[in-house]
Amino acid sequence: DFENVGDELPLHVHGEQDVHISILARGKLKAYGPEGTWETEISEGAILDWEPGQWHGFTALEPNTRLVNVIKG
């Protein structure tokens, strides 16, 4: 959960055993990659299917945003 605008889940990466799918259950986030390689705004209902080794982070654009991650492994 991201209580406030600007709350962040910093840039991180997952391997084969803990790679996940991200589902935005509520609110709006900016998802981004390292050093400005990519960024996108996602809204409620968005699904992001990550690959192992794909760096990603999130910043809340609305208060009370909820992100749900489902491990694929």
C-alpha positions as a LaTeX table, in Angstrom:
\begin{tabular}{lrrr}
\hline
Residue & $x$ (\AA) & $y$ (\AA) & $z$ (\AA) \\
\hline
Asp1 & 0.00 & 0.00 & 0.00 \\
Phe2 & 1.09 & 3.55 & $-0.78$ \\
Glu3 & $-0.59$ & 5.86 & 1.73 \\
Asn4 & 0.60 & 9.18 & 0.30 \\
Val5 & 1.38 & 10.68 & $-3.09$ \\
Gly6 & 5.12 & 10.26 & $-3.65$ \\
Asp7 & 5.45 & 7.07 & $-1.58$ \\
Glu8 & 7.81 & 4.75 & $-3.37$ \\
Leu9 & 8.77 & 1.13 & $-3.79$ \\
Pro10 & 12.37 & 1.68 & $-4.93$ \\
Leu11 & 13.97 & 0.20 & $-8.00$ \\
His12 & 14.51 & $-3.55$ & $-7.56$ \\
Val13 & 14.79 & $-6.79$ & $-9.52$ \\
His14 & 13.65 & $-10.40$ & $-9.15$ \\
Gly15 & 15.06 & $-13.74$ & $-10.26$ \\
Glu16 & 13.37 & $-16.87$ & $-11.59$ \\
Gln17 & 12.14 & $-17.92$ & $-8.13$ \\
Asp18 & 10.43 & $-14.68$ & $-7.09$ \\
Val19 & 9.44 & $-12.87$ & $-10.29$ \\
His20 & 5.86 & $-11.62$ & $-10.13$ \\
Ile21 & 2.87 & $-10.07$ & $-11.82$ \\
Ser22 & 1.80 & $-6.65$ & $-10.47$ \\
Ile23 & $-1.90$ & $-5.76$ & $-10.37$ \\
Leu24 & $-2.92$ & $-2.21$ & $-9.50$ \\
Ala25 & $-5.97$ & $-2.73$ & $-7.29$ \\
Arg26 & $-6.57$ & 0.94 & $-6.42$ \\
Gly27 & $-5.20$ & 4.35 & $-7.40$ \\
Lys28 & $-2.49$ & 5.38 & $-9.82$ \\
Leu29 & 1.27 & 4.71 & $-9.96$ \\
Lys30 & 4.28 & 5.60 & $-12.02$ \\
Ala31 & 6.22 & 2.43 & $-12.88$ \\
Tyr32 & 9.80 & 3.00 & $-14.01$ \\
Gly33 & 13.09 & 1.38 & $-14.94$ \\
Pro34 & 16.71 & 2.25 & $-14.17$ \\
Glu35 & 18.23 & 5.57 & $-15.19$ \\
Gly36 & 15.15 & 6.73 & $-17.09$ \\
Thr37 & 15.20 & 3.80 & $-19.54$ \\
Trp38 & 11.41 & 3.64 & $-19.36$ \\
Glu39 & 8.46 & 4.88 & $-17.34$ \\
Thr40 & 4.70 & 4.64 & $-17.59$ \\
Glu41 & 1.66 & 5.70 & $-15.59$ \\
Ile42 & $-0.70$ & 2.89 & $-14.64$ \\
Ser43 & $-4.24$ & 3.13 & $-13.33$ \\
Glu44 & $-6.54$ & 0.86 & $-11.37$ \\
Gly45 & $-6.91$ & $-2.53$ & $-13.06$ \\
Ala46 & $-3.54$ & $-2.42$ & $-14.84$ \\
Ile47 & $-1.54$ & $-5.66$ & $-14.94$ \\
Leu48 & 2.24 & $-5.75$ & $-15.40$ \\
Asp49 & 3.85 & $-9.13$ & $-16.14$ \\
Trp50 & 7.55 & $-8.88$ & $-15.19$ \\
Glu51 & 10.36 & $-11.01$ & $-16.57$ \\
Pro52 & 13.21 & $-12.27$ & $-14.36$ \\
Gly53 & 16.00 & $-9.69$ & $-14.28$ \\
Gln54 & 13.72 & $-6.78$ & $-15.28$ \\
Trp55 & 14.43 & $-3.82$ & $-12.97$ \\
His56 & 11.36 & $-1.86$ & $-11.86$ \\
Gly57 & 10.13 & 0.55 & $-9.22$ \\
Phe58 & 6.91 & 2.40 & $-8.38$ \\
Thr59 & 5.91 & 5.87 & $-7.17$ \\
Ala60 & 2.36 & 6.68 & $-5.98$ \\
Leu61 & 0.52 & 9.33 & $-7.96$ \\
Glu62 & $-2.65$ & 9.15 & $-5.82$ \\
Pro63 & $-3.13$ & 8.62 & $-2.08$ \\
Asn64 & $-4.22$ & 5.20 & $-0.80$ \\
Thr65 & $-2.92$ & 3.35 & $-3.86$ \\
Arg66 & $-2.77$ & $-0.45$ & $-3.55$ \\
Leu67 & $-0.50$ & $-2.72$ & $-5.60$ \\
Val68 & $-0.87$ & $-6.50$ & $-5.41$ \\
Asn69 & 1.99 & $-8.74$ & $-6.49$ \\
Val70 & 1.49 & $-12.39$ & $-7.40$ \\
Ile71 & 4.63 & $-14.58$ & $-7.48$ \\
Lys72 & 4.84 & $-16.57$ & $-10.73$ \\
Gly73 & 7.36 & $-19.15$ & $-9.45$ \\
\hline
\end{tabular}
